[in-house]
Amino acid sequence: MAMNAGEIERFIKEALPDAEVIINDLRGDGDHYAAYVKSAAFAGKSRVQQHQMVYNALQGRMGNELHALALQTAVREDA
């Protein structure tokens, strides 16, 4: 079963409450998304660590309910 954009955003914001999250459904199939996530929690972390934090927020759904997620992360400076 595919995930919807609202579910993805909810999981990310539960793990990273200050996050600014923008989700785009790339194909309209509920299976291929692009996400932009900006959070102060990313400060001092490598890009790989930032992405791991987002994937961890999805609680094992990557590769299952969520097939593809193109991910961009950034550090939120104003939090």
N, C-alpha and C positions, 0 to 999 in steps of 0.2 A: 504494500500500500504506500502510495506517495505521500509526501509531506506538503503542506501548504506553507506559503511565505509567513503567515502569522505564527505558525508553530515554530518555525526556525527562529524567528525574531524572539519569541517568548523564551525559548531555551537559552538563547544567547544572553538575553537580559536577566534571566534568573541567575546565571553564572557571573555576569559582568553588569551589575545594576546601573552603572553610569554610562553604559555603552550607547553610542549613537549607531543605529543599525539601519541599513538600507538594503532591502532584498529585491532582486529582479528575477522573475521567471524567464529564463532565456528562450525556452521553446514553447511555453504555454502548456507544458505537459505535466507540471508539478513534480518534475524529476530532475531538472537541470536548472540550477540557480546560480546567480552571482550575488555575492554579499560584500558590502563595505561595512566594516566594523571599526569604530573609533572609541578607544577607552583609555583612561588614565592608568589602568592596570597593566597596560602594555609598556609603560615606561621602564627603560633599562633592559628590556627583553629583545632578543633577536627576532627577526621576521619569522623564523621557523618556530620559535617559542610562542610568539603571538598566535600563529596559525594553530598550533597545538592546543592553546587555550580555547580557541573557538571550537575546534573539533571535539575537545573534551566536554565542552558545554552541550554538545549535541548528543552526549551520552550513548555512544555506539551506534547512532543512526546513520552515520556516513557509510555508504556501501550497502546499506539495507534499505530503509525507507527513503533515504536521500542518496541518489545515485551520483550526482555531480554537483560540486560547489566551487565555483571560481571565487577565490577569496582575496580581498584587499583589506589590510589592516593599517591603522594609524594610531599614534599616541594622542590622546586628548589632553591638551595643555591647560585648559581652563577649569578642570575639575578640582 
